[in-house]
Amino acid sequence: MAEYRGKKVSLNTPRRISAGEPGYGRKKSVVYVQTDNGKVKKVMFGDPNMTIKKDQPGRRANFRARHNCDNPGPKTKARYWSCKAW
């Protein structure tokens, strides 16, 4: 557990953004990560108006190629978590 703006949050566990929470309607998911300097960062990712269809091999391959998921980058970026979901 870590603290982000005065509330306890679990690190590296993506979850859906619920109604009434800041960011609702703008992004689909949120995850809290710890940066290299020890601060906790909130990473929001995903389009709330789109569904993930990763069970279709063509769509999955296209998404992963488009977002360069072979090299997703650091955990503090949305691309890392989006690629992990796919």
N, C-alpha and C positions, 0 to 999 in steps of 0.2 A: 504494500500500500504506500501511496505517496500523497502529497497535498498539492492541490491546484486551486489557487485563489480561495483558500480557507476551507475547502472541502476535501474529504478523503476520496481518492480515486485509485482504481487498480490500473497498473501499467501493462501495456502491450496486449490488451484485451479489447478487440473491436466490438462495438455494440451499435444498435440502431438508435438514432436520435428520436426521442419521444416528443409528443406534442407539449408545448409549453416550455420546452428547453431552448436556450439560445441556439440558433442555427437551424431550427426546425423549418422545413420547407426549402432551405437552401441546399442542404446536403443530406445524404442518406445515413451515413455512418460516422462515428467518432471513435477515436482511440487516443489515449494519453500515453506519451512516451517521455523518457528522460533523455535530455541532450547530453553532449559530452561534458559540458560544464556543470552538470548536476541539476539544472532547472527542468521542470516538468512542462511539456508542450502539448497543446491540444491540436490534434490533426483531424480535420474533417474531410471526408471524401465520398464520392459516389453521387450519381444523379438520382434524386428521389422520384423522378418521373419515368425512370427506365428500370426494367427488370433484368436480372442477370440470367443469361441463358447459356451457362457454361456446360450444360449437358449436350449441347450440339457442337460436335468437334470442329466444324468449319468456323463457327462464331468464336469459339474459344481460341483457335489458332490465330484468327485475324486480330482479336483483341490483344493477345500476347505479343504478336509481331508489331502491332501499331504502337504499343506502349513500351516496347523494348523490355519485356519482363525477364529476359535472360540476365539482365543487369539492372535490377530494380532500384539501386541506389540506397541511401540511408533510411533507417526506420522513421526519421523525422519528416519524411516527405509522403504526400498522399499517394504517389505512384507505387511506392513499396507496398502499402496496404491494399491498394486496389488490385495489384498484381497477385497478391497473396490470396485475395478473395476469389480470383479466377484460377 
